[in-house]
Amino acid sequence: MAWAPSKNVSLTAAYVDLGRVVPATTNNKKQTGVYVSAQFAL
């Protein structure tokens, strides 16, 4: 999801849940991640 409240500011956020991609190398843990970004320009 991205949001630009003005032409000088933008905010981005994302979440992913891939489940168990390669159980042998990840000790059977779920693969999840979060991404957050803020950008400001003059």
N, C-alpha and C positions, 0 to 999 in steps of 0.2 A: 504494500500500500504506500503510495506517495502523496504528499500534500504540499502545495506551494501557496501559502497564504499571501505572499506578495512576490514581486519579481526578484527580490533580493534574498529571500529565505525559502528553503525547501527542506522538508522532513520526509524520511523514508524509513519504513519498518517492514520486516519480513520474518516469518517463522516457517520452518520446514520440519516435517516428521517423516523420515524415510523408513522407519521400522528397523528391522534387523537385516542389514545389507549383506555383510559377510560374517556370519556368526563365528567362524573358525578363527578369525583374526581380531575380532572386537570383543571376545569373551561373552558373546551372546547378548550384548547390550544394544539398546535402541539407539539409532542415529537421529539426533535432533539438533536443531540449531536456531539461533536468533540473530538477526542483523538489525542494527539501528544506526541511522546516519542523519546528521544535521549539517546543512550547508548555508553559510551566510556570505553575501557578497556586498561590496560597497559600490 
